[in-house]
Amino acid sequence: MREDSRIPAFSLSSWLVRLACVLLLAGQAWLHMDVGDIPLRELLWNEEMMTGIVHKRLGMTWNEYVTSPEIDRGISRIIFGMGVFYAVAALFALVLRPRTVAATVLCAATVLLVFLAWLEYLDQARQWTVFWEHALQSATPLLVVLLCILERRGWGMQALLRLALAVTFIAHGVFAWGLSPEHPLPWIGHLGFDVATPGSFVEMTLESLDLETEEEALQILHWAGLADFIAAILLFLPKLWILGAAYMTAWGFLTALARLWTYFESEVWAETLRTWGPEFLVRGVHWLVPLALLVLWRERVAQERRSGLLRD
């Protein structure tokens, strides 16, 4: 393939990834600045990890440290400051100017999102799936840099998009399927994993589908987890990857919308949007990025046809 078969810089695929990034960063800014719902205290109040720093650097006992109103306000200010950074990064993702500054800020946003994924991992009993389910969110600002600023739109870029999607959906599938010693399928129980299906998954399935028992919800989640695994595998198979990406687009949108749909109450709609609106925004990547992957493929095929370089 010749490198001169280029897709215009302002293609639909690049705009979809940028939109996903803007929504993600805006949602994180909302969560940090308004809701304040990130597990930073799980790290800073972790006695095993922080006690040496507290004693040596702050000259405080552990009890003084964790009960100090000043320390607590300081942590809240740090969280708010992180939210401000995410808001600024969202603006740079939107305008991409100046290019060097935008690239630097978005790369920094990726680092901060990886740090946030690690905090979630600490907060959720150090389950590895918690960290990896954030793979796509963490990678999205970097994807914007590669796709929209450095204008990398070849097959290697598509492979990177597929990898980030596959890791995220496999992690989601593990949660939905549940890999624990008590799993109904004996061979899964013998694998040695202990990842239970989150109660929030079960609750949303019960409420959104108006089911009567947890067993019904778990059965549906097991099938959804299996579908996530299959879609992740399909992404790397010729021609069949389109089915995987299409499934991820549809399922990603439905699971993002499920937060608003399940918990929406018309009497307190403003509070509902305040609580669950940012959760919908940060999950925009789960359906916009696979949609961008489909559009990018169509753009590449169309460009190669125009260049007489159609690839089998």
PLY file of the C-alpha trace (Angstrom):
ply
format ascii 1.0
element vertex 312
property float x
property float y
property float z
element edge 311
property int vertex1
property int vertex2
end_header
0.00 0.00 0.00
1.38 3.41 -0.90
1.54 6.03 1.82
0.03 8.67 -0.47
-3.47 7.19 -0.19
-4.52 9.53 2.56
-7.86 10.25 4.18
-8.75 13.94 4.67
-7.73 15.27 8.09
-11.31 16.20 8.97
-12.89 12.84 8.15
-15.99 11.49 9.86
-13.97 8.79 11.64
-11.65 11.36 13.21
-14.60 13.49 14.30
-16.26 10.48 15.96
-13.11 9.71 17.96
-12.78 13.39 18.88
-16.41 13.48 19.99
-15.84 10.38 22.11
-12.80 12.03 23.69
-14.60 15.33 24.34
-17.53 13.54 26.01
-15.16 11.37 28.06
-13.09 14.28 29.33
-16.16 16.46 29.93
-17.75 13.62 31.89
-14.62 13.17 33.99
-14.50 16.92 34.63
-18.14 16.75 35.76
-17.44 13.77 38.04
-14.38 15.42 39.60
-15.63 19.01 39.97
-19.26 18.41 40.93
-19.82 14.84 42.07
-16.30 14.35 43.45
-16.72 10.64 42.87
-13.20 9.28 42.36
-11.35 6.95 44.76
-8.31 9.18 45.38
-8.79 8.75 49.12
-8.44 5.00 48.64
-4.79 5.72 47.84
-4.09 8.64 50.16
-5.80 6.95 53.12
-4.16 3.59 52.47
-2.17 3.03 55.65
0.04 0.33 54.18
1.15 2.54 51.29
1.13 5.99 52.88
2.07 5.62 56.56
5.81 6.13 55.94
5.20 9.32 53.97
2.78 10.64 56.60
5.21 10.08 59.46
8.37 11.27 57.71
7.09 14.09 55.50
4.11 15.43 57.44
5.21 14.61 60.98
1.73 13.33 61.86
0.42 10.13 63.38
-1.82 8.07 61.13
-4.91 8.89 63.19
-4.15 12.63 63.03
-3.73 12.37 59.27
-6.96 10.53 58.44
-9.09 12.64 60.79
-7.65 16.02 59.78
-10.27 18.32 58.19
-7.46 20.26 56.51
-6.06 17.14 54.87
-9.55 16.16 53.72
-10.12 19.62 52.20
-6.74 19.36 50.50
-7.72 16.05 48.89
-10.98 17.61 47.72
-9.04 20.49 46.15
-6.77 18.02 44.35
-9.82 16.21 42.94
-11.33 19.52 41.83
-8.03 20.52 40.22
-7.96 17.25 38.29
-11.47 18.08 37.08
-10.29 21.48 35.86
-7.51 19.78 33.91
-10.00 17.39 32.30
-12.19 20.34 31.29
-9.20 22.07 29.67
-8.21 18.83 27.94
-11.77 18.49 26.58
-11.44 21.93 24.98
-8.12 20.97 23.38
-9.68 17.75 22.07
-12.41 19.88 20.51
-10.24 22.52 18.82
-6.87 20.69 18.46
-5.06 24.05 18.42
-2.21 24.75 18.86
-1.34 21.24 17.72
1.78 20.68 19.84
0.11 21.93 23.01
-3.04 19.92 22.27
-0.99 16.75 21.75
0.89 17.32 25.02
-2.29 17.96 27.02
-4.07 14.92 25.56
-1.09 12.65 26.24
-1.10 13.95 29.83
-4.84 13.18 29.97
-4.10 9.59 28.97
-1.57 9.31 31.82
-4.10 10.72 34.28
-6.80 8.33 33.05
-4.43 5.37 33.53
-3.83 6.65 37.07
-7.60 6.84 37.61
-7.98 3.25 36.37
-5.34 2.20 38.91
-7.24 4.02 41.68
-10.39 2.13 40.68
-8.36 -1.07 40.81
-7.28 -0.26 44.39
-10.82 0.67 45.36
-12.33 -2.57 44.02
-10.24 -5.04 46.00
-7.47 -5.05 43.39
-9.41 -6.97 40.76
-7.41 -6.91 37.53
-10.56 -6.62 35.41
-11.32 -3.22 36.98
-8.09 -1.80 35.59
-8.41 -3.32 32.13
-12.06 -2.35 31.64
-10.79 1.24 31.49
-8.39 0.46 28.63
-10.44 2.19 25.95
-11.19 5.24 28.10
-7.52 5.59 29.02
-6.40 5.23 25.40
-8.92 7.57 23.77
-7.01 10.89 24.20
-3.92 9.17 22.76
-6.03 7.87 19.88
-7.06 11.45 19.13
-3.40 12.48 19.01
-2.54 9.65 16.62
-5.64 9.87 14.44
-6.35 13.60 14.33
-3.05 15.38 15.03
-0.43 12.98 13.64
-2.97 11.79 11.02
-2.26 8.08 11.37
-5.16 6.38 9.57
-3.62 3.23 8.13
-4.27 -0.40 9.00
-1.96 -0.11 12.02
-4.27 2.54 13.47
-7.24 0.22 12.96
-5.35 -2.55 14.79
-4.75 -0.23 17.75
-8.44 0.69 17.88
-9.39 -2.99 17.80
-6.95 -3.87 20.58
-8.26 -1.16 22.93
-11.85 -2.22 22.21
-11.13 -5.91 22.69
-9.39 -5.46 26.05
-12.26 -3.33 27.37
-15.02 -5.67 26.21
-13.20 -8.76 27.49
-12.93 -7.13 30.92
-16.62 -6.19 30.80
-17.41 -9.73 29.73
-15.51 -11.18 32.68
-17.59 -9.04 35.05
-20.87 -9.98 33.35
-19.97 -13.66 33.14
-18.49 -13.85 36.61
-15.37 -15.97 37.08
-15.58 -17.32 40.61
-15.25 -20.68 42.37
-19.05 -20.70 42.84
-19.81 -20.29 39.11
-22.64 -22.58 37.86
-20.31 -24.06 35.23
-17.83 -26.31 37.11
-14.95 -25.84 34.65
-15.02 -22.06 35.26
-14.95 -22.60 39.00
-11.73 -24.59 38.62
-9.86 -21.84 36.73
-8.81 -20.16 39.97
-10.35 -16.74 39.26
-12.47 -14.88 41.77
-14.26 -12.08 39.91
-17.88 -11.78 40.97
-20.56 -10.10 38.87
-20.98 -6.60 40.37
-24.22 -5.98 42.23
-24.73 -2.82 40.16
-24.83 -4.96 36.98
-27.48 -7.19 38.52
-29.51 -4.24 39.81
-29.49 -2.43 36.45
-30.50 -5.60 34.62
-33.34 -6.24 37.07
-34.66 -2.67 36.91
-34.21 -1.94 33.21
-35.75 -5.24 32.03
-38.35 -5.47 34.84
-37.20 -8.92 35.91
-38.38 -10.68 39.05
-35.35 -12.60 40.33
-31.59 -12.16 40.50
-31.18 -15.56 38.86
-32.89 -14.25 35.72
-30.65 -11.17 35.69
-27.51 -13.28 36.15
-28.52 -15.58 33.32
-28.92 -12.61 30.96
-25.60 -11.17 32.13
-23.86 -14.49 31.50
-25.09 -14.45 27.90
-24.06 -10.79 27.54
-20.59 -11.64 28.85
-20.29 -14.47 26.34
-21.32 -12.08 23.54
-18.61 -9.64 24.69
-15.99 -12.40 24.45
-17.15 -13.42 20.97
-17.20 -9.81 19.74
-13.65 -9.25 21.00
-12.45 -12.32 19.09
-14.35 -11.35 15.93
-12.53 -7.99 15.85
-9.37 -9.79 14.72
-10.95 -12.05 12.09
-11.08 -10.97 8.43
-14.51 -9.71 7.36
-16.15 -11.01 10.56
-14.63 -8.12 12.52
-17.41 -5.92 11.12
-19.96 -7.95 13.11
-17.91 -7.52 16.27
-17.61 -3.76 15.79
-21.33 -3.43 14.99
-22.24 -5.37 18.15
-19.92 -3.19 20.25
-21.48 -0.03 18.82
-25.02 -1.15 19.67
-24.24 -2.78 23.03
-21.92 0.03 24.08
-24.68 2.58 23.51
-27.30 0.52 25.33
-25.11 -0.10 28.39
-24.17 3.59 28.55
-27.82 4.61 28.30
-28.82 1.99 30.89
-27.50 4.21 33.71
-29.89 7.03 32.81
-32.77 4.72 31.84
-32.64 2.61 35.00
-32.26 5.37 37.58
-34.19 8.21 35.94
-36.92 9.71 38.12
-39.04 12.47 36.62
-39.76 14.01 40.04
-36.05 14.64 40.62
-34.85 14.69 37.02
-32.19 17.34 37.66
-30.59 15.28 40.43
-30.80 12.16 38.26
-28.97 13.90 35.42
-26.41 15.30 37.84
-25.65 11.83 39.20
-25.86 9.70 36.06
-25.25 12.22 33.26
-21.46 12.09 33.60
-21.58 8.28 33.77
-23.29 8.30 30.36
-20.75 10.75 28.93
-17.63 8.83 29.98
-19.06 5.66 28.41
-19.57 7.37 25.06
-16.24 5.87 23.97
-17.75 2.37 24.22
-20.00 3.00 21.21
-18.46 5.95 19.38
-15.04 4.34 18.98
-16.32 1.06 17.42
-18.53 3.19 15.18
-15.45 5.23 14.21
-13.63 1.98 13.44
-16.37 0.98 11.00
-16.35 4.42 9.37
-12.53 4.49 9.19
-12.55 1.15 7.37
-15.07 2.48 4.84
-12.96 5.59 4.35
-9.82 3.52 3.74
-11.60 1.28 1.24
-13.06 4.26 -0.62
-9.66 6.00 -0.73
-7.92 2.87 -2.01
-10.54 2.43 -4.70
-9.94 5.98 -5.83
-6.21 5.29 -5.86
-6.55 1.96 -7.68
-5.10 0.15 -4.66
-8.06 -1.89 -3.43
-6.91 -4.43 -0.86
-8.48 -7.89 -0.66
0 1
1 2
2 3
3 4
4 5
5 6
6 7
7 8
8 9
9 10
10 11
11 12
12 13
13 14
14 15
15 16
16 17
17 18
18 19
19 20
20 21
21 22
22 23
23 24
24 25
25 26
26 27
27 28
28 29
29 30
30 31
31 32
32 33
33 34
34 35
35 36
36 37
37 38
38 39
39 40
40 41
41 42
42 43
43 44
44 45
45 46
46 47
47 48
48 49
49 50
50 51
51 52
52 53
53 54
54 55
55 56
56 57
57 58
58 59
59 60
60 61
61 62
62 63
63 64
64 65
65 66
66 67
67 68
68 69
69 70
70 71
71 72
72 73
73 74
74 75
75 76
76 77
77 78
78 79
79 80
80 81
81 82
82 83
83 84
84 85
85 86
86 87
87 88
88 89
89 90
90 91
91 92
92 93
93 94
94 95
95 96
96 97
97 98
98 99
99 100
100 101
101 102
102 103
103 104
104 105
105 106
106 107
107 108
108 109
109 110
110 111
111 112
112 113
113 114
114 115
115 116
116 117
117 118
118 119
119 120
120 121
121 122
122 123
123 124
124 125
125 126
126 127
127 128
128 129
129 130
130 131
131 132
132 133
133 134
134 135
135 136
136 137
137 138
138 139
139 140
140 141
141 142
142 143
143 144
144 145
145 146
146 147
147 148
148 149
149 150
150 151
151 152
152 153
153 154
154 155
155 156
156 157
157 158
158 159
159 160
160 161
161 162
162 163
163 164
164 165
165 166
166 167
167 168
168 169
169 170
170 171
171 172
172 173
173 174
174 175
175 176
176 177
177 178
178 179
179 180
180 181
181 182
182 183
183 184
184 185
185 186
186 187
187 188
188 189
189 190
190 191
191 192
192 193
193 194
194 195
195 196
196 197
197 198
198 199
199 200
200 201
201 202
202 203
203 204
204 205
205 206
206 207
207 208
208 209
209 210
210 211
211 212
212 213
213 214
214 215
215 216
216 217
217 218
218 219
219 220
220 221
221 222
222 223
223 224
224 225
225 226
226 227
227 228
228 229
229 230
230 231
231 232
232 233
233 234
234 235
235 236
236 237
237 238
238 239
239 240
240 241
241 242
242 243
243 244
244 245
245 246
246 247
247 248
248 249
249 250
250 251
251 252
252 253
253 254
254 255
255 256
256 257
257 258
258 259
259 260
260 261
261 262
262 263
263 264
264 265
265 266
266 267
267 268
268 269
269 270
270 271
271 272
272 273
273 274
274 275
275 276
276 277
277 278
278 279
279 280
280 281
281 282
282 283
283 284
284 285
285 286
286 287
287 288
288 289
289 290
290 291
291 292
292 293
293 294
294 295
295 296
296 297
297 298
298 299
299 300
300 301
301 302
302 303
303 304
304 305
305 306
306 307
307 308
308 309
309 310
310 311
